[in-house]
């Protein structure tokens, strides 16, 4: 009897959904720990959102949209047709890598989470870019 384990391949759609899920958990933890930054809660209570300034409906809607997209990408990665799914993951992965690069430079823990998030969103774009092609016999 052998102790060797067979490593089953993970389908691309599940791989992408898992990456986006991990990104979302890291976003949540980083934002939660951000509440412990001295003065952050007082600023929130005063109606200010760093670095955007005063909280307005537009600011909250824009921020909500920015955070909803990665959450929706979990479902989109599993449900969209292959061609749409591939291009959307490439675009969203690249876009969110850039967003993280622009916003992670505050406290050391934000940089830590940012590095992890960049690795994940970069992996999303890379995996989608390398989406497996159908064999000629599969296309018939």
C-alpha positions in Angstrom: 0.0 0.0 0.0 1.4 3.3 -1.1 1.2 6.6 0.9 1.4 8.6 -2.3 -1.6 10.9 -2.9 -2.9 11.6 -6.3 -3.3 15.3 -6.9 -6.5 15.9 -8.8 -6.5 18.9 -11.1 -8.7 21.9 -10.1 -10.9 23.1 -12.9 -10.1 26.7 -14.0 -13.5 28.1 -12.9 -13.2 26.7 -9.4 -9.6 28.0 -9.2 -10.8 31.5 -10.2 -13.7 31.5 -7.8 -11.4 30.3 -5.0 -8.9 33.2 -5.7 -11.7 35.8 -5.7 -13.1 34.3 -2.4 -9.7 34.6 -0.8 -9.4 38.2 -2.1 -12.7 39.1 -0.5 -11.7 37.6 2.9 -8.4 39.6 2.9 -10.4 42.8 2.0 -12.7 42.2 5.0 -9.9 41.5 7.4 -7.9 44.5 6.3 -10.9 46.8 6.6 -11.8 45.4 10.0 -8.3 45.8 11.4 -8.3 49.3 9.8 -11.0 50.2 12.4 -8.3 49.9 15.1 -6.2 52.7 13.6 -6.3 55.6 16.2 -8.8 58.2 15.2 -10.4 56.1 12.5 -13.7 55.5 14.3 -13.9 59.2 15.3 -13.4 60.1 11.7 -16.2 57.7 10.6 -18.5 59.1 13.2 -17.7 62.6 11.9 -18.8 61.5 8.4 -15.3 61.4 6.8 -13.8 58.6 4.8 -10.1 58.7 4.3 -8.8 59.6 1.7 -12.0 60.6 0.0 -13.1 63.2 2.6 -16.8 63.8 3.5 -19.1 60.8 3.2 -21.8 61.3 0.6 -24.3 59.0 -1.0 -22.1 59.1 -4.1 -18.9 58.1 -2.2 -20.7 55.2 -0.5 -22.2 54.1 -3.8 -18.9 54.2 -5.6 -17.1 52.4 -2.7 -19.9 49.8 -2.6 -19.6 49.2 -6.4 -15.8 48.9 -6.1 -16.3 46.2 -3.4 -19.2 44.4 -5.0 -17.3 43.6 -8.2 -14.8 41.1 -6.6 -17.7 39.5 -4.7 -19.7 39.1 -7.9 -16.6 37.7 -9.6 -16.9 34.6 -7.5 -20.3 33.8 -9.1 -19.3 35.1 -12.5 -16.3 32.8 -12.6 -18.6 29.9 -12.2 -21.6 31.0 -14.3 -20.5 33.0 -17.3 -19.7 31.5 -20.7 -16.0 30.6 -21.0 -15.0 33.5 -23.4 -16.8 36.2 -21.3 -15.5 34.6 -18.0 -11.9 34.6 -19.3 -11.8 38.2 -20.5 -13.7 39.5 -17.4 -11.3 37.8 -15.1 -8.3 39.2 -17.0 -9.7 42.7 -16.8 -10.9 42.6 -13.2 -7.8 40.9 -12.0 -5.6 43.5 -13.6 -7.9 46.4 -12.5 -7.9 45.3 -8.9 -4.2 44.7 -8.8 -3.8 48.3 -9.9 -6.4 49.5 -7.3 -4.5 47.7 -4.5 -1.2 49.1 -5.6 -2.6 52.6 -5.4 -4.3 52.2 -2.0 -2.2 49.9 0.2 0.4 52.4 1.3 -0.9 53.4 4.7 0.0 51.2 7.6 2.3 48.1 7.6 -0.6 45.7 8.0 -2.3 47.3 4.9 0.9 46.7 2.9 1.0 43.1 4.2 -2.6 42.5 3.1 -1.9 44.4 -0.2 1.0 42.1 -1.1 -1.3 39.1 -0.6 -4.2 40.6 -2.5 -1.9 41.5 -5.4 -0.6 38.0 -5.5 -4.2 36.7 -5.7 -5.5 39.2 -8.2 -2.4 38.8 -10.3 -3.0 35.1 -10.2 -6.6 35.6 -11.3 -5.4 37.5 -14.4 -2.7 35.0 -15.1 -4.9 31.9 -14.7 -7.6 33.5 -16.9 -4.9 34.4 -19.5 -3.8 30.8 -19.6 -7.4 29.4 -19.8 -7.1 25.9 -21.2 -8.1 25.6 -24.9 -10.5 23.0 -26.2 -9.0 20.2 -28.2 -9.9 20.2 -31.9 -12.2 17.2 -31.2 -13.9 19.0 -28.4 -14.9 21.9 -30.7 -17.1 19.7 -32.9 
